[in-house]
């Protein structure tokens, strides 16, 4: 077994390669203990080391390296678990498999998809991105704010405006069409 890497003993920050060689097995076991399925454990473990790569210069050696890695692995595993649960909830909300579609159903779906594409093309790029990430991809607005490095209030504002415009566009699309010259 490789000896633990300690930056205090060498007065230098360990390299990512050294940390990986010494602790990859430990990190893999930690993410498994936190409920990450075996088929996803390697991916989550590598996500941990991506965080380690980014945060390694901040590591000052006050805590043992394994303790520091444990905290990062716990956080990444929790994020993975939450993402998996969100995906499962989205799948559960899906309607039961429908019987074979009629040609009319196929046309209606195609028209609906085209309507959404056209609507999205008319949105301001930032508003579109927020709308797509929250309402289409299912992310939380706070996650989007962090991802875009934007104030949460701005994200919520863009989302509210995009939703209002979508509702208006739907109302216009679904409004009964009056022939020219018709009196209400």
Secondary structure, 3 states (H helix, E strand, C coil): CCCCCCHHHHCCCCCHHHHHHHHHHHHHHHHHHCCCCHHHHHHHHHHHHHHHHHHHHHCCCCCCHHHHHHHHHHHHHHHHHHHHHHHHHHHHHCCCCCCCCCHHHHHHHHHHHHHHHHHHHHCCHHHHHHHHHHHHCCCCHHHHHHHHCCCHHHHHHHHHHHHHHHHHHHHHHHCCCCCCCCCC
